[in-house]
Amino acid sequence: MITITIIGAGNLSKSILDGIERSNLKCNINIIDVDRKKRLIAKKYGASFNTICNEENLNSDFILLLSKPKDFKKVIKSIAPLINKKTIILSFMAGITISQIKENLSSKNNVIRCMTNLAISSESNYVFYYTKSLSKIMLARTKDFLSAFSHLKKCADEDQIDKLTALYGSGPAYYVFYNDIIRESFMNMGFNKKESILYTNSLISGSAKLIKNNSDTNSLLNSIASKGGTTEAALKYIKRNSIKLHIMKALKEAYKRSKRILNK
């Protein structure tokens, strides 16, 4: 049975725990968080809970770092004297490099940078990963663990992880934001809140299936937007106001932020 320790019981931690639960992977789970209220999260998943790190709760096959990036030095220094060389550290902290983590460790540990998003709770989303040096045995152990509840994709370098932080890690927020626009539009046109939520959710989930089944999105757009029709009118307005360009600029801002996450 795998033993894992999760440091930081935030939203992504809960999503990963949901993914593990969904996979039926047998794990002994330790959760460490300074907020005592997070004990309820541990209880939900049958995990042990502590507010501080000790040798016992860090004696794990994997330590998942899910604390806030601004706290990473404090977290790493607290675990450094207590972890053994066989433990694999999986860091999901946005913008924190492997070198930054290793600089604060007192021994040579196996560190892998990872990125996923909140949707991993409900389906096998991707976990992107990068490591500078890891033995075949250690890498195989990691793949066996992560692939139980996700799809895996190795990145060429840490810059790819930073890009995926902006595009994939933050990705669900962009869809939720668009979802809210559509829902509010339903309500502004006279539909009640319950109807607006129902119709918007149906629209978003149905559209996702359409995209999944049609790789040629240009053809798909053309099949929906007939000449002189309502859809064409909306798309023309979007293009005329450079909305696509603004969205792409926003994504680049997210990427730039991931490169300087510790700077105010």
C-alpha positions as CSV (number, residue, x, y, z in Angstrom):
1,M,0.0,0.0,0.0
2,I,1.3,3.5,-0.9
3,T,1.8,6.1,1.8
4,I,1.4,9.7,0.8
5,T,1.7,13.0,2.7
6,I,-0.1,16.1,1.4
7,I,1.2,19.4,2.7
8,G,-1.4,22.1,2.2
9,A,-5.1,21.2,2.3
10,G,-6.4,23.6,-0.3
11,N,-8.8,23.2,-3.3
12,L,-6.3,21.4,-5.5
13,S,-5.5,19.0,-2.7
14,K,-9.2,18.1,-2.3
15,S,-9.5,17.6,-6.1
16,I,-6.5,15.2,-6.1
17,L,-7.9,13.4,-3.1
18,D,-11.2,13.0,-5.0
19,G,-9.2,11.7,-8.0
20,I,-7.4,9.1,-5.8
21,E,-10.8,8.1,-4.2
22,R,-12.3,7.8,-7.7
23,S,-9.5,5.5,-8.8
24,N,-9.9,3.1,-5.8
25,L,-6.1,3.4,-5.3
26,K,-5.2,2.0,-1.9
27,C,-3.3,4.6,0.1
28,N,-2.4,5.6,3.6
29,I,-2.8,9.4,3.5
30,N,-1.4,12.0,5.9
31,I,-2.5,15.6,5.6
32,I,-0.6,18.5,7.1
33,D,-2.0,22.0,7.3
34,V,-1.6,24.8,9.8
35,D,-5.3,25.4,9.8
36,R,-6.9,23.1,12.3
37,K,-10.3,23.4,10.5
38,K,-8.8,21.4,7.7
39,R,-9.1,18.4,9.9
40,L,-12.6,17.9,8.5
41,I,-11.1,17.4,5.0
42,A,-8.8,14.7,6.4
43,K,-11.8,13.0,8.1
44,K,-13.7,13.0,4.8
45,Y,-11.0,11.0,3.1
46,G,-10.1,8.8,6.0
47,A,-6.7,10.5,6.3
48,S,-4.6,11.3,9.4
49,F,-4.2,15.0,10.2
50,N,-1.4,17.2,11.7
51,T,-0.7,20.9,11.9
52,I,3.1,20.3,12.0
53,C,5.5,18.0,10.2
54,N,7.2,15.2,12.1
55,E,9.3,12.2,11.2
56,E,6.3,9.9,11.4
57,N,3.9,11.7,9.1
58,L,6.7,12.4,6.6
59,N,7.8,8.8,6.3
60,S,6.0,8.4,3.0
61,D,6.5,7.1,-0.5
62,F,5.4,10.5,-1.8
63,I,5.2,14.0,-0.4
64,L,2.8,16.2,-2.4
65,L,3.7,19.9,-1.9
66,L,0.4,21.8,-2.3
67,S,1.1,24.8,-0.1
68,K,1.0,28.4,-1.3
69,P,4.1,29.4,-3.3
70,K,4.8,32.3,-1.0
71,D,5.2,29.8,1.9
72,F,7.5,27.3,0.1
73,K,10.8,28.2,1.9
74,K,9.2,27.8,5.3
75,V,7.6,24.5,4.2
76,I,10.7,23.0,2.7
77,K,12.9,24.0,5.6
78,S,10.4,22.3,8.0
79,I,10.5,19.0,6.2
80,A,14.2,19.0,5.1
81,P,15.6,17.4,8.3
82,L,12.9,14.8,8.5
83,I,12.6,13.2,5.1
84,N,14.6,10.2,3.7
85,K,16.2,9.8,0.3
86,K,13.7,7.2,-0.8
87,T,10.8,9.7,-0.6
88,I,9.7,11.3,-3.9
89,I,8.6,14.9,-3.6
90,L,5.9,16.0,-6.1
91,S,5.6,19.8,-6.2
92,F,2.4,21.2,-7.5
93,M,3.4,24.7,-6.3
94,A,3.0,27.2,-9.2
95,G,6.2,28.9,-10.3
96,I,8.5,27.3,-7.8
97,T,11.4,25.6,-9.6
98,I,13.1,22.3,-8.8
99,S,16.3,24.3,-8.0
100,Q,14.5,26.6,-5.6
101,I,13.2,23.5,-3.7
102,K,16.5,21.7,-3.7
103,E,18.4,24.8,-2.5
104,N,16.3,24.6,0.7
105,L,16.7,20.8,1.3
106,S,19.4,19.5,3.6
107,S,19.9,16.3,1.6
108,K,19.6,15.1,-2.0
109,N,16.0,14.2,-2.5
110,N,14.0,13.3,-5.6
111,V,12.0,16.3,-6.7
112,I,9.4,16.3,-9.6
113,R,7.5,19.4,-10.7
114,C,3.9,18.7,-11.5
115,M,0.8,20.6,-12.8
116,T,-2.8,19.7,-13.1
117,N,-6.2,21.4,-12.4
118,L,-9.3,21.1,-10.3
119,A,-11.1,19.0,-12.9
120,I,-8.9,16.1,-11.9
121,S,-11.5,15.4,-9.2
122,S,-14.1,14.2,-11.6
123,E,-12.1,12.6,-14.5
124,S,-8.6,11.5,-15.4
125,N,-7.2,14.9,-16.4
126,Y,-3.6,15.3,-17.3
127,V,-0.8,15.6,-14.7
128,F,2.2,17.2,-16.5
129,Y,5.5,16.6,-14.9
130,Y,9.2,17.4,-15.2
131,T,12.3,16.1,-13.4
132,K,15.9,16.7,-14.0
133,S,17.2,13.4,-12.8
134,L,15.3,10.4,-11.5
135,S,16.3,6.8,-11.5
136,K,14.2,4.4,-13.7
137,I,12.9,2.7,-10.6
138,M,11.8,6.0,-8.9
139,L,10.2,7.2,-12.2
140,A,8.3,3.9,-12.6
141,R,7.0,4.3,-9.0
142,T,5.8,7.8,-9.7
143,K,4.1,6.9,-13.0
144,D,2.3,4.0,-11.3
145,F,1.0,6.3,-8.6
146,L,0.0,9.3,-10.8
147,S,-1.4,7.2,-13.7
148,A,-3.9,5.6,-11.3
149,F,-6.0,8.7,-11.3
150,S,-4.7,10.8,-14.2
151,H,-3.2,10.9,-17.7
152,L,0.6,11.6,-17.6
153,K,2.7,13.8,-19.9
154,K,6.3,14.5,-19.4
155,C,7.5,18.1,-20.2
156,A,10.7,19.0,-22.0
157,D,11.6,21.6,-19.4
158,E,10.3,23.8,-16.6
159,D,9.3,26.5,-18.9
160,Q,6.7,24.2,-20.3
161,I,5.4,23.6,-16.8
162,D,5.1,27.4,-16.4
163,K,3.1,27.7,-19.7
164,L,0.9,24.8,-18.6
165,T,0.3,26.5,-15.3
166,A,-1.2,29.4,-17.2
167,L,-3.1,27.4,-19.8
168,Y,-4.1,24.1,-18.1
169,G,-3.8,24.8,-14.3
170,S,-5.8,28.0,-14.6
171,G,-7.9,26.7,-17.5
172,P,-11.1,25.7,-15.7
173,A,-11.4,29.3,-14.4
174,Y,-11.6,30.6,-18.0
175,Y,-14.5,28.2,-18.8
176,V,-16.2,29.1,-15.5
177,F,-15.9,32.8,-16.4
178,Y,-17.4,32.2,-19.8
179,N,-20.1,30.1,-18.2
180,D,-21.0,33.0,-15.9
181,I,-21.3,35.4,-18.9
182,I,-23.7,33.0,-20.7
183,R,-25.7,32.4,-17.5
184,E,-26.0,36.2,-16.8
185,S,-27.1,36.7,-20.5
186,F,-29.9,34.2,-20.0
187,M,-31.1,36.1,-16.9
188,N,-30.7,39.5,-18.6
189,M,-33.0,38.2,-21.4
190,G,-35.8,37.3,-18.9
191,F,-35.1,33.7,-17.9
192,N,-35.1,32.9,-14.1
193,K,-32.0,31.9,-12.3
194,K,-32.9,28.2,-12.1
195,E,-33.6,28.0,-15.9
196,S,-30.5,30.0,-16.7
197,I,-28.2,27.6,-14.7
198,L,-29.9,24.6,-16.3
199,Y,-29.7,25.9,-19.9
200,T,-26.1,27.2,-19.5
201,N,-24.9,23.9,-18.0
202,S,-26.5,22.0,-20.8
203,L,-25.0,24.3,-23.4
204,I,-21.5,24.1,-22.0
205,S,-21.5,20.3,-21.5
206,G,-23.1,19.7,-24.9
207,S,-20.6,22.0,-26.7
208,A,-17.7,20.3,-25.0
209,K,-18.8,17.0,-26.5
210,L,-19.2,18.6,-29.9
211,I,-15.6,19.8,-29.7
212,K,-14.4,16.5,-28.5
213,N,-16.0,14.7,-31.4
214,N,-14.9,17.3,-34.1
215,S,-11.2,18.0,-34.3
216,D,-11.7,20.5,-37.1
217,T,-13.2,23.4,-35.1
218,N,-13.2,25.8,-38.1
219,S,-15.6,23.4,-39.9
220,L,-17.6,23.1,-36.8
221,L,-18.0,26.9,-36.5
222,N,-19.0,27.1,-40.1
223,S,-21.6,24.4,-39.7
224,I,-23.2,26.4,-36.8
225,A,-22.8,29.9,-38.1
226,S,-24.8,30.1,-41.3
227,K,-24.5,33.2,-43.5
228,G,-26.6,36.1,-42.3
229,G,-27.7,34.3,-39.2
230,T,-27.6,35.0,-35.5
231,T,-24.4,33.1,-34.8
232,E,-22.6,34.9,-37.5
233,A,-23.7,38.3,-36.1
234,A,-22.3,37.4,-32.7
235,L,-19.0,36.1,-34.1
236,K,-18.5,39.2,-36.3
237,Y,-18.9,41.4,-33.2
238,I,-16.3,39.3,-31.3
239,K,-13.8,39.5,-34.2
240,R,-14.5,43.2,-34.7
241,N,-13.7,44.0,-31.1
242,S,-10.5,41.9,-31.0
243,I,-11.9,39.7,-28.1
244,K,-9.7,36.8,-29.2
245,L,-6.6,38.9,-29.1
246,H,-7.5,40.2,-25.6
247,I,-8.0,36.6,-24.3
248,M,-4.6,35.5,-25.7
249,K,-3.0,38.5,-24.1
250,A,-4.6,37.5,-20.8
251,L,-3.2,34.0,-21.1
252,K,0.3,35.5,-21.7
253,E,-0.1,37.5,-18.5
254,A,-0.8,34.4,-16.6
255,Y,2.3,32.8,-18.1
256,K,4.4,35.8,-17.2
257,R,3.1,35.7,-13.6
258,S,4.0,32.0,-13.3
259,K,7.6,32.9,-14.1
260,R,7.7,35.5,-11.3
261,I,5.3,34.1,-8.9
262,L,7.2,35.3,-5.8
263,N,7.5,38.9,-7.0
264,K,4.8,41.3,-5.9
